[in-house]
Structure formats: C-alpha cells, structure tokens
Amino acid sequence: MRFDVLTLFPDMFEGVLAHSILKRAQAAGQLEVHLHDIRTYSTDKHHTVDDTPYGGGAGMVLKVDVLAAALDAIQAQPEVSQIPKECRRSILMCPQGTTFTQPLAQKAAEDYDQITLICGHYEGYDERIRSLVDSEVSIGNYVLTGGELPAMILIDAITRLKPEVLAEGSPEEESFSIFDENGTPLVEYPHYTRPLEFRGEKVPDVLTSGHHAEIKKWRLEQAKLRTTKLNESPLSHI
Ligand code: 6GU
C-alpha cells in the first residue's frame, strides 16, 4: 500500500508513522507513505499556495494550479504510474465530503494500492480542485484546522485492514465490522483479563465457564446493548 500525502505540514505525520502497526508495516515494506509539501509545487518566488477569494470575504483559498501541479507530479512518478489506474485513488480531505466509516475503510483496503490524500488548510479549496480528484472524504461532523489529522486516520484505518499487514486476530470481530440479524453495525463486546476481581468488580461468570456457545451468545447480547446505549442521547456521552 502506498499513500502520497499533499500537505503544508508534512512534519505533523512523523509521530503517527513512527509507532505501532504503521511503523511495523513500513519496516516490513508493506506500507509506504510519501509526504509532499504543497509549497514545493508553487512556481512563484514567494512560494504562494493560497490567495484571497474572488468576490471578497474572509480567509484564504488554496490555489488550484499549485494543487494540480502537485497531483500531476505524483501520478507521473514511475512507481505510481506503474500501478494500474483502477488501483489508484485521489481523495480530497474536506468537511463537505462523504463521512468515513469502517465499510469505506474496507472497500479502500480491497480496491486500492495507491491513494493520494490532499490536506487543505485555511478557509478552503478553490472549487475547481474538486474536479481533479476521485472523491471527497470527511471524518465526521465537526470542524478541524486542516485535513492532516483526517488523513492520518484514513492511513491508519485502511493500512491495518490490508491482508499483508493484518495481525493475528480477526478484524471481522471488531467494532462496526460485526452486525446483528438486521445488518445493523454493532460496537464490540466487553473484554476482560486478570485480575478476576478488581475493586469489587468481578469478571462475568460466563467468561470463565468454558461454555463457548454461551460466551458467544453473551458477547452478541452485550454488543447489542452497548450499541443501543451509544445511539440514545449521544450528547450525554461526552
Ligand atoms: Cl477531512 N477536514 C477538516 N478540515 N475538518 C474536518 C474533516 C476534514 N473531517 C471532519 N472535519
């Protein structure tokens, strides 16, 4: 899996890429993350990447010509152009995009070997940037300073589902990958490890019973209960 990230703040990615699964996947040659500073694709002497909006208004707008030059340069790299076109994808990170979910992460992990992620800042992008990309993705209904954190989230969620990266243990049993009889996605069931009792709270008896069918049933019930609880009065959950 190869990610090319277009950003004004490449350093923001360093910590995330230097740990855990993402670090291991890179060391094993299963993941490559190429960080491209958008500013290096600006051709004027001040390395301008943004400009004031036509029609006036607050804030700056990311320039389409600079972004287009960056996207073209990435696609022209031999290591990228040799990847079949249908296995490459460019995604604009923006609050207006499709909300990223586990099924989208699964589809991306299955279908794509190279993904370009465009991270904007400031007030927004020149509208014409939207016609240069394959899709637009948001990570939820809240406003962030820029697309870098969302891009890191996509890199993490997609990479860990790649068959070559996947650790032991089944992603089929993870939150939002298990479904009830109606196909409603469920959050994960509760887990326990030693000690058997902690500050008066005991591990549920069923888990130490050795009855695998009962354990399975209990876990599904718990996942349903948690999902119901999560979906009622969400404002009380923070
Ligand atoms: Cl992709 N970008 C920004 N700036 N804010 C967001 C987002 C993306 N997704 C949710 N909020």
py3Dmol code that shows the C-alpha trace and the ligand (Angstrom):
import py3Dmol

protein = """\
ATOM      1  CA  MET A   1       0.000   0.000   0.000  1.00  0.00           C
ATOM      2  CA  ARG A   2       1.286   3.418  -0.958  1.00  0.00           C
ATOM      3  CA  PHE A   3      -0.030   6.753   0.277  1.00  0.00           C
ATOM      4  CA  ASP A   4       1.029  10.080  -1.193  1.00  0.00           C
ATOM      5  CA  VAL A   5       0.055  12.948   1.072  1.00  0.00           C
ATOM      6  CA  LEU A   6      -0.128  16.537  -0.105  1.00  0.00           C
ATOM      7  CA  THR A   7       0.201  18.827   2.874  1.00  0.00           C
ATOM      8  CA  LEU A   8       1.599  22.152   4.036  1.00  0.00           C
ATOM      9  CA  PHE A   9       2.659  20.479   7.287  1.00  0.00           C
ATOM     10  CA  PRO A  10       4.452  17.208   6.488  1.00  0.00           C
ATOM     11  CA  ASP A  11       6.060  17.128   9.954  1.00  0.00           C
ATOM     12  CA  MET A  12       2.651  16.564  11.531  1.00  0.00           C
ATOM     13  CA  PHE A  13       2.715  12.954  10.253  1.00  0.00           C
ATOM     14  CA  GLU A  14       6.022  11.915  11.784  1.00  0.00           C
ATOM     15  CA  GLY A  15       4.854  10.814  15.218  1.00  0.00           C
ATOM     16  CA  VAL A  16       1.922   8.804  13.929  1.00  0.00           C
ATOM     17  CA  LEU A  17       4.011   6.976  11.325  1.00  0.00           C
ATOM     18  CA  ALA A  18       6.773   6.148  13.812  1.00  0.00           C
ATOM     19  CA  HIS A  19       4.719   3.867  16.045  1.00  0.00           C
ATOM     20  CA  SER A  20       2.864   0.597  16.289  1.00  0.00           C
ATOM     21  CA  ILE A  21       1.300  -1.012  13.216  1.00  0.00           C
ATOM     22  CA  LEU A  22       2.164   1.843  10.841  1.00  0.00           C
ATOM     23  CA  LYS A  23       5.816   1.694  11.864  1.00  0.00           C
ATOM     24  CA  ARG A  24       5.900  -2.099  11.529  1.00  0.00           C
ATOM     25  CA  ALA A  25       4.146  -2.085   8.154  1.00  0.00           C
ATOM     26  CA  GLN A  26       6.674   0.408   6.778  1.00  0.00           C
ATOM     27  CA  ALA A  27       9.622  -1.584   8.145  1.00  0.00           C
ATOM     28  CA  ALA A  28       8.196  -4.733   6.514  1.00  0.00           C
ATOM     29  CA  GLY A  29       7.814  -2.965   3.164  1.00  0.00           C
ATOM     30  CA  GLN A  30       4.006  -3.305   3.249  1.00  0.00           C
ATOM     31  CA  LEU A  31       3.370   0.428   3.586  1.00  0.00           C
ATOM     32  CA  GLU A  32       4.946   3.484   2.015  1.00  0.00           C
ATOM     33  CA  VAL A  33       3.865   6.989   2.972  1.00  0.00           C
ATOM     34  CA  HIS A  34       5.286   9.722   0.747  1.00  0.00           C
ATOM     35  CA  LEU A  35       4.828  13.203   2.176  1.00  0.00           C
ATOM     36  CA  HIS A  36       4.789  16.045  -0.335  1.00  0.00           C
ATOM     37  CA  ASP A  37       4.986  19.662   0.793  1.00  0.00           C
ATOM     38  CA  ILE A  38       2.439  21.542  -1.332  1.00  0.00           C
ATOM     39  CA  ARG A  39       4.674  24.612  -1.180  1.00  0.00           C
ATOM     40  CA  THR A  40       7.372  22.932  -3.317  1.00  0.00           C
ATOM     41  CA  TYR A  41       4.899  22.879  -6.246  1.00  0.00           C
ATOM     42  CA  SER A  42       4.397  26.623  -6.210  1.00  0.00           C
ATOM     43  CA  THR A  43       6.328  28.289  -9.015  1.00  0.00           C
ATOM     44  CA  ASP A  44       6.432  31.937  -7.929  1.00  0.00           C
ATOM     45  CA  LYS A  45       9.306  33.326  -5.909  1.00  0.00           C
ATOM     46  CA  HIS A  46       7.260  33.659  -2.719  1.00  0.00           C
ATOM     47  CA  HIS A  47       6.082  30.025  -2.953  1.00  0.00           C
ATOM     48  CA  THR A  48       2.473  31.163  -2.773  1.00  0.00           C
ATOM     49  CA  VAL A  49      -0.023  28.360  -2.171  1.00  0.00           C
ATOM     50  CA  ASP A  50      -3.131  30.371  -1.339  1.00  0.00           C
ATOM     51  CA  ASP A  51      -4.816  33.594  -2.407  1.00  0.00           C
ATOM     52  CA  THR A  52      -7.737  35.859  -1.488  1.00  0.00           C
ATOM     53  CA  PRO A  53     -11.204  34.730  -2.635  1.00  0.00           C
ATOM     54  CA  TYR A  54     -12.826  36.230  -5.732  1.00  0.00           C
ATOM     55  CA  GLY A  55     -15.896  38.166  -4.602  1.00  0.00           C
ATOM     56  CA  GLY A  56     -14.247  39.029  -1.315  1.00  0.00           C
ATOM     57  CA  GLY A  57     -14.692  37.558   2.131  1.00  0.00           C
ATOM     58  CA  ALA A  58     -12.563  36.324   4.956  1.00  0.00           C
ATOM     59  CA  GLY A  59      -9.685  33.909   4.739  1.00  0.00           C
ATOM     60  CA  MET A  60      -7.507  32.472   2.029  1.00  0.00           C
ATOM     61  CA  VAL A  61      -8.216  29.854  -0.628  1.00  0.00           C
ATOM     62  CA  LEU A  62      -5.837  27.076  -1.677  1.00  0.00           C
ATOM     63  CA  LYS A  63      -4.810  27.605  -5.321  1.00  0.00           C
ATOM     64  CA  VAL A  64      -5.945  25.082  -7.951  1.00  0.00           C
ATOM     65  CA  ASP A  65      -2.888  25.489 -10.203  1.00  0.00           C
ATOM     66  CA  VAL A  66      -0.486  24.583  -7.385  1.00  0.00           C
ATOM     67  CA  LEU A  67      -2.550  21.546  -6.361  1.00  0.00           C
ATOM     68  CA  ALA A  68      -2.874  20.395  -9.997  1.00  0.00           C
ATOM     69  CA  ALA A  69       0.911  20.585 -10.475  1.00  0.00           C
ATOM     70  CA  ALA A  70       1.417  18.510  -7.327  1.00  0.00           C
ATOM     71  CA  LEU A  71      -1.150  15.877  -8.346  1.00  0.00           C
ATOM     72  CA  ASP A  72       0.335  15.605 -11.855  1.00  0.00           C
ATOM     73  CA  ALA A  73       3.854  15.223 -10.453  1.00  0.00           C
ATOM     74  CA  ILE A  74       2.744  12.383  -8.156  1.00  0.00           C
ATOM     75  CA  GLN A  75       0.928  10.488 -10.924  1.00  0.00           C
ATOM     76  CA  ALA A  76       3.972  10.921 -13.217  1.00  0.00           C
ATOM     77  CA  GLN A  77       6.329   9.165 -10.775  1.00  0.00           C
ATOM     78  CA  PRO A  78       7.264   5.772 -12.295  1.00  0.00           C
ATOM     79  CA  GLU A  79       6.472   3.929  -9.028  1.00  0.00           C
ATOM     80  CA  VAL A  80       2.949   5.373  -9.145  1.00  0.00           C
ATOM     81  CA  SER A  81       2.232   5.229 -12.889  1.00  0.00           C
ATOM     82  CA  GLN A  82       3.114   1.516 -12.992  1.00  0.00           C
ATOM     83  CA  ILE A  83       0.228   0.808 -10.595  1.00  0.00           C
ATOM     84  CA  PRO A  84      -2.956   0.069 -12.611  1.00  0.00           C
ATOM     85  CA  LYS A  85      -5.130   3.194 -12.833  1.00  0.00           C
ATOM     86  CA  GLU A  86      -8.130   1.443 -11.264  1.00  0.00           C
ATOM     87  CA  CYS A  87      -5.995   0.664  -8.186  1.00  0.00           C
ATOM     88  CA  ARG A  88      -5.117   4.344  -7.645  1.00  0.00           C
ATOM     89  CA  ARG A  89      -7.317   6.925  -5.977  1.00  0.00           C
ATOM     90  CA  SER A  90      -7.076  10.612  -5.102  1.00  0.00           C
ATOM     91  CA  ILE A  91      -9.091  11.859  -2.154  1.00  0.00           C
ATOM     92  CA  LEU A  92      -9.695  15.433  -1.084  1.00  0.00           C
ATOM     93  CA  MET A  93      -9.913  15.702   2.702  1.00  0.00           C
ATOM     94  CA  CYS A  94     -12.702  18.174   3.444  1.00  0.00           C
ATOM     95  CA  PRO A  95     -15.602  18.618   5.906  1.00  0.00           C
ATOM     96  CA  GLN A  96     -18.103  18.517   2.990  1.00  0.00           C
ATOM     97  CA  GLY A  97     -17.028  15.035   1.900  1.00  0.00           C
ATOM     98  CA  THR A  98     -18.562  11.591   2.431  1.00  0.00           C
ATOM     99  CA  THR A  99     -18.237  10.543   6.066  1.00  0.00           C
ATOM    100  CA  PHE A 100     -15.525   7.939   6.514  1.00  0.00           C
ATOM    101  CA  THR A 101     -16.768   4.661   8.014  1.00  0.00           C
ATOM    102  CA  GLN A 102     -15.452   1.133   8.535  1.00  0.00           C
ATOM    103  CA  PRO A 103     -17.123  -0.166   5.325  1.00  0.00           C
ATOM    104  CA  LEU A 104     -15.349   2.609   3.380  1.00  0.00           C
ATOM    105  CA  ALA A 105     -12.041   1.634   5.010  1.00  0.00           C
ATOM    106  CA  GLN A 106     -12.670  -1.994   3.985  1.00  0.00           C
ATOM    107  CA  LYS A 107     -13.507  -1.055   0.406  1.00  0.00           C
ATOM    108  CA  ALA A 108     -10.418   1.150   0.124  1.00  0.00           C
ATOM    109  CA  ALA A 109      -8.183  -1.614   1.534  1.00  0.00           C
ATOM    110  CA  GLU A 110      -9.618  -4.098  -1.001  1.00  0.00           C
ATOM    111  CA  ASP A 111      -9.658  -1.904  -4.092  1.00  0.00           C
ATOM    112  CA  TYR A 112      -6.666   0.429  -3.932  1.00  0.00           C
ATOM    113  CA  ASP A 113      -2.871   0.084  -3.814  1.00  0.00           C
ATOM    114  CA  GLN A 114      -2.107   3.798  -4.056  1.00  0.00           C
ATOM    115  CA  ILE A 115      -4.069   6.645  -2.509  1.00  0.00           C
ATOM    116  CA  THR A 116      -3.257  10.332  -2.758  1.00  0.00           C
ATOM    117  CA  LEU A 117      -4.641  12.345   0.157  1.00  0.00           C
ATOM    118  CA  ILE A 118      -4.944  16.113  -0.215  1.00  0.00           C
ATOM    119  CA  CYS A 119      -4.913  18.055   3.031  1.00  0.00           C
ATOM    120  CA  GLY A 120      -6.117  21.625   2.921  1.00  0.00           C
ATOM    121  CA  HIS A 121      -5.981  24.451   5.422  1.00  0.00           C
ATOM    122  CA  TYR A 122      -7.297  27.990   5.537  1.00  0.00           C
ATOM    123  CA  GLU A 123     -10.880  28.764   4.548  1.00  0.00           C
ATOM    124  CA  GLY A 124     -10.987  26.146   1.827  1.00  0.00           C
ATOM    125  CA  TYR A 125     -10.039  24.991  -1.627  1.00  0.00           C
ATOM    126  CA  ASP A 126     -10.595  26.618  -4.978  1.00  0.00           C
ATOM    127  CA  GLU A 127     -13.777  24.845  -6.090  1.00  0.00           C
ATOM    128  CA  ARG A 128     -12.096  23.589  -9.285  1.00  0.00           C
ATOM    129  CA  ILE A 129      -9.856  21.310  -7.182  1.00  0.00           C
ATOM    130  CA  ARG A 130     -12.896  19.035  -6.767  1.00  0.00           C
ATOM    131  CA  SER A 131     -12.798  18.085 -10.454  1.00  0.00           C
ATOM    132  CA  LEU A 132      -9.145  16.984 -10.122  1.00  0.00           C
ATOM    133  CA  VAL A 133      -9.852  14.276  -7.515  1.00  0.00           C
ATOM    134  CA  ASP A 134     -11.783  10.997  -7.447  1.00  0.00           C
ATOM    135  CA  SER A 135     -13.605  11.587  -4.167  1.00  0.00           C
ATOM    136  CA  GLU A 136     -14.073  13.828  -1.140  1.00  0.00           C
ATOM    137  CA  VAL A 137     -13.932  12.444   2.387  1.00  0.00           C
ATOM    138  CA  SER A 138     -14.672  13.856   5.828  1.00  0.00           C
ATOM    139  CA  ILE A 139     -14.140  12.039   9.129  1.00  0.00           C
ATOM    140  CA  GLY A 140     -17.259  13.384  10.841  1.00  0.00           C
ATOM    141  CA  ASN A 141     -19.462  16.352  11.527  1.00  0.00           C
ATOM    142  CA  TYR A 142     -17.081  18.692  13.275  1.00  0.00           C
ATOM    143  CA  VAL A 143     -14.597  21.240  12.013  1.00  0.00           C
ATOM    144  CA  LEU A 144     -10.854  20.668  12.203  1.00  0.00           C
ATOM    145  CA  THR A 145      -7.996  23.065  11.454  1.00  0.00           C
ATOM    146  CA  GLY A 146      -6.877  21.064   8.451  1.00  0.00           C
ATOM    147  CA  GLY A 147      -7.002  17.740   6.655  1.00  0.00           C
ATOM    148  CA  GLU A 148      -3.861  16.282   8.233  1.00  0.00           C
ATOM    149  CA  LEU A 149      -5.471  14.540  11.215  1.00  0.00           C
ATOM    150  CA  PRO A 150      -8.243  13.114   8.988  1.00  0.00           C
ATOM    151  CA  ALA A 151      -5.595  11.880   6.507  1.00  0.00           C
ATOM    152  CA  MET A 152      -3.729  10.095   9.311  1.00  0.00           C
ATOM    153  CA  ILE A 153      -6.975   8.449  10.332  1.00  0.00           C
ATOM    154  CA  LEU A 154      -7.543   7.132   6.805  1.00  0.00           C
ATOM    155  CA  ILE A 155      -3.946   5.872   6.573  1.00  0.00           C
ATOM    156  CA  ASP A 156      -4.319   4.010   9.876  1.00  0.00           C
ATOM    157  CA  ALA A 157      -7.794   2.576   9.287  1.00  0.00           C
ATOM    158  CA  ILE A 158      -7.028   1.401   5.731  1.00  0.00           C
ATOM    159  CA  THR A 159      -3.488   0.095   6.296  1.00  0.00           C
ATOM    160  CA  ARG A 160      -4.421  -2.135   9.218  1.00  0.00           C
ATOM    161  CA  LEU A 161      -7.030  -3.887   7.044  1.00  0.00           C
ATOM    162  CA  LYS A 162      -4.608  -4.788   4.262  1.00  0.00           C
ATOM    163  CA  PRO A 163      -4.221  -8.609   4.225  1.00  0.00           C
ATOM    164  CA  GLU A 164      -0.417  -8.375   4.298  1.00  0.00           C
ATOM    165  CA  VAL A 165      -0.486  -6.046   7.335  1.00  0.00           C
ATOM    166  CA  LEU A 166      -3.257  -7.724   9.294  1.00  0.00           C
ATOM    167  CA  ALA A 167      -2.001  -9.096  12.619  1.00  0.00           C
ATOM    168  CA  GLU A 168      -3.342 -12.292  14.169  1.00  0.00           C
ATOM    169  CA  GLY A 169      -6.864 -11.856  15.464  1.00  0.00           C
ATOM    170  CA  SER A 170      -9.824 -11.198  13.290  1.00  0.00           C
ATOM    171  CA  PRO A 171     -10.921  -7.783  12.105  1.00  0.00           C
ATOM    172  CA  GLU A 172     -14.314  -9.439  11.442  1.00  0.00           C
ATOM    173  CA  GLU A 173     -14.941  -9.296  15.173  1.00  0.00           C
ATOM    174  CA  GLU A 174     -14.087  -5.630  15.582  1.00  0.00           C
ATOM    175  CA  SER A 175     -16.477  -2.800  16.297  1.00  0.00           C
ATOM    176  CA  PHE A 176     -18.548  -1.826  13.259  1.00  0.00           C
ATOM    177  CA  SER A 177     -17.473  -4.997  11.452  1.00  0.00           C
ATOM    178  CA  ILE A 178     -19.992  -7.178  13.297  1.00  0.00           C
ATOM    179  CA  PHE A 179     -23.677  -6.916  12.537  1.00  0.00           C
ATOM    180  CA  ASP A 180     -26.915  -8.062  14.135  1.00  0.00           C
ATOM    181  CA  GLU A 181     -29.589 -10.116  12.306  1.00  0.00           C
ATOM    182  CA  ASN A 182     -30.865  -6.921  10.613  1.00  0.00           C
ATOM    183  CA  GLY A 183     -27.441  -5.856   9.377  1.00  0.00           C
ATOM    184  CA  THR A 184     -27.062  -3.053  11.949  1.00  0.00           C
ATOM    185  CA  PRO A 185     -23.370  -2.489  12.715  1.00  0.00           C
ATOM    186  CA  LEU A 186     -22.541  -3.249  16.355  1.00  0.00           C
ATOM    187  CA  VAL A 187     -19.782  -1.965  18.589  1.00  0.00           C
ATOM    188  CA  GLU A 188     -17.504  -4.544  20.175  1.00  0.00           C
ATOM    189  CA  TYR A 189     -18.421  -6.658  23.206  1.00  0.00           C
ATOM    190  CA  PRO A 190     -16.620  -6.082  26.552  1.00  0.00           C
ATOM    191  CA  HIS A 191     -13.226  -7.696  27.187  1.00  0.00           C
ATOM    192  CA  TYR A 192     -11.669  -8.773  30.500  1.00  0.00           C
ATOM    193  CA  THR A 193      -8.290 -10.071  31.613  1.00  0.00           C
ATOM    194  CA  ARG A 194      -6.713 -10.777  35.029  1.00  0.00           C
ATOM    195  CA  PRO A 195      -7.357  -9.970  37.846  1.00  0.00           C
ATOM    196  CA  LEU A 196     -10.624 -11.882  38.232  1.00  0.00           C
ATOM    197  CA  GLU A 197     -11.829  -9.233  40.684  1.00  0.00           C
ATOM    198  CA  PHE A 198     -10.826  -5.552  40.732  1.00  0.00           C
ATOM    199  CA  ARG A 199     -12.159  -3.072  43.345  1.00  0.00           C
ATOM    200  CA  GLY A 200     -15.214  -5.221  43.848  1.00  0.00           C
ATOM    201  CA  GLU A 201     -15.967  -5.662  40.150  1.00  0.00           C
ATOM    202  CA  LYS A 202     -15.887  -9.310  39.061  1.00  0.00           C
ATOM    203  CA  VAL A 203     -15.376 -10.724  35.598  1.00  0.00           C
ATOM    204  CA  PRO A 204     -18.771 -12.040  34.380  1.00  0.00           C
ATOM    205  CA  ASP A 205     -19.100 -15.751  35.289  1.00  0.00           C
ATOM    206  CA  VAL A 206     -19.982 -16.780  31.742  1.00  0.00           C
ATOM    207  CA  LEU A 207     -16.473 -15.842  30.535  1.00  0.00           C
ATOM    208  CA  THR A 208     -14.837 -18.265  32.973  1.00  0.00           C
ATOM    209  CA  SER A 209     -17.453 -21.002  32.421  1.00  0.00           C
ATOM    210  CA  GLY A 210     -15.759 -22.605  29.436  1.00  0.00           C
ATOM    211  CA  HIS A 211     -19.114 -22.792  27.577  1.00  0.00           C
ATOM    212  CA  HIS A 212     -18.179 -21.442  24.180  1.00  0.00           C
ATOM    213  CA  ALA A 213     -21.723 -21.248  22.809  1.00  0.00           C
ATOM    214  CA  GLU A 214     -22.869 -19.353  25.922  1.00  0.00           C
ATOM    215  CA  ILE A 215     -19.902 -16.977  25.665  1.00  0.00           C
ATOM    216  CA  LYS A 216     -20.721 -16.272  22.027  1.00  0.00           C
ATOM    217  CA  LYS A 217     -24.358 -15.581  22.890  1.00  0.00           C
ATOM    218  CA  TRP A 218     -23.396 -13.291  25.797  1.00  0.00           C
ATOM    219  CA  ARG A 219     -20.946 -11.336  23.633  1.00  0.00           C
ATOM    220  CA  LEU A 220     -23.567 -10.703  20.940  1.00  0.00           C
ATOM    221  CA  GLU A 221     -26.105  -9.576  23.582  1.00  0.00           C
ATOM    222  CA  GLN A 222     -23.548  -7.217  25.114  1.00  0.00           C
ATOM    223  CA  ALA A 223     -22.605  -5.787  21.713  1.00  0.00           C
ATOM    224  CA  LYS A 224     -26.304  -5.080  21.036  1.00  0.00           C
ATOM    225  CA  LEU A 225     -26.803  -3.477  24.467  1.00  0.00           C
ATOM    226  CA  ARG A 226     -23.785  -1.232  24.001  1.00  0.00           C
ATOM    227  CA  THR A 227     -24.898  -0.231  20.518  1.00  0.00           C
ATOM    228  CA  THR A 228     -28.381   0.726  21.763  1.00  0.00           C
ATOM    229  CA  LYS A 229     -26.888   2.736  24.624  1.00  0.00           C
ATOM    230  CA  LEU A 230     -24.472   4.502  22.259  1.00  0.00           C
ATOM    231  CA  ASN A 231     -27.273   5.576  19.946  1.00  0.00           C
ATOM    232  CA  GLU A 232     -29.550   7.058  22.589  1.00  0.00           C
ATOM    233  CA  SER A 233     -28.945  10.642  23.802  1.00  0.00           C
ATOM    234  CA  PRO A 234     -25.449  10.927  22.315  1.00  0.00           C
ATOM    235  CA  LEU A 235     -24.901  14.394  23.846  1.00  0.00           C
ATOM    236  CA  SER A 236     -24.821  12.814  27.296  1.00  0.00           C
ATOM    237  CA  HIS A 237     -21.848  10.667  26.282  1.00  0.00           C
ATOM    238  CA  ILE A 238     -19.180  13.377  26.487  1.00  0.00           C
TER     239      ILE A 238
END
"""
ligand_1 = """\
11
6GU
Cl -11.406 15.936 6.166
N -11.129 18.346 7.186
C -11.402 19.319 8.070
N -10.763 20.487 7.975
N -12.291 19.181 9.053
C -12.913 18.011 9.130
C -12.663 16.941 8.240
C -11.750 17.159 7.253
N -13.454 15.914 8.591
C -14.140 16.312 9.641
N -13.832 17.572 9.985
"""
view = py3Dmol.view(width=600, height=400)
view.addModel(protein, "pdb")
view.setStyle({"model": 0}, {"cartoon": {"style": "trace"}})
view.addModel(ligand_1, "xyz")
view.setStyle({"model": 1}, {"stick": {}})
view.zoomTo()
view.show()
